[in-house]
């Protein structure tokens, strides 16, 4: 992998790893930039975002990265969390997805 990797431990980044896990589970091979481990995953955000992904998949990577930043710093303020939740709900309406 290229760039700067960071290890996301499942105790520190459970929501981020859930997003990445759901995203990666349907793929036959993981994209460049994400390597699962026994305790979480090694992630190179730059390599992952520029890997062979569709534009929708790149959006998922950016959401996961934003979630990692929020988890690292104790979460989002309520006002921002509400806006993020509404935006994601709008994007998933009609696609059989729920939050």
N, C-alpha and C positions, 0 to 999 in steps of 0.2 A: 504494500500500500504506500501511497505517497502522502506527503504533507504531515500534519500533526495528528497523531492518534491519541485518544483518551479512552480510558476504561470506564465504562458505566456499570457500577455494581448494582445488582438487583435490589439491595436494601436502600440505596441512595437515590436510585432513578427508576422506581417501579413503573411509573406511568409512561415515561419515555420508552423503556424497554418493551412495554405492552404494545405501544404504537409500532415500534420497529418490528417486534415479533409478529404482529398481525400482518404487517406489510410484507415481511419476508416469508411467512409460512406458505404462501401460495406459489412461490417461485421455486423452480427446479434447482437453480443455483443462486446463491446470494450475490448481490451486486458488489462491485469493487467498493471498498470503504467500510464494510461492516462484517465483523467476524464474531460469531457467538462464542462464549466461553462458559465454563461451568458456573461462574458467578456473575454473569452479565454479558457484556459484549465490548469488544474494541471497536471504536467508531472513529473514522476519519471523515468528518462532515463535508469537507471540500471534495474529497474523492467520491464520496457517496452521492453528493448532489450533481456531480458531473459524470457519473457512471452512465451506463446504457439504460436509462430510465425514460419513461414517458413523462410528459410535462405534469400530468396528474401525480405520478409517483414522486417527482421532484418536489411537488407541493407537500406531499406527506412527509418527506425528509425535512423540509423546512419547519413544518408543524412540530415534528419530533424534536428538532433542535431547539425550537422555542420552548418546548416543554422541559427539555433538559436544563435550559438556563433558569426557568422558573423553579424547577425542583432544587437546583443548586442554591438558589437564594431564598428558599422558604415559601415559594408559591406566588400567585398573582394577587394583587389587590382585588377586592370584590367587584369593583366597577369594571376593571379590565377583564376579569374572569367571565362576567356576564356577557360582555361584548364578544369575547372569543367563543364562548358557548353558542351564542346566537349565530355567529358567522358560520361555524362548523355545522350547526343544525341546518342552516340554509343550503349549504353545499351538499348535504346528504339527503335532503328531502327527495323522495321518489326513487331512491336508489336502494331501498331496503336496509339502510344503515341506521343505527341509532347510537347515541352517546351514552 
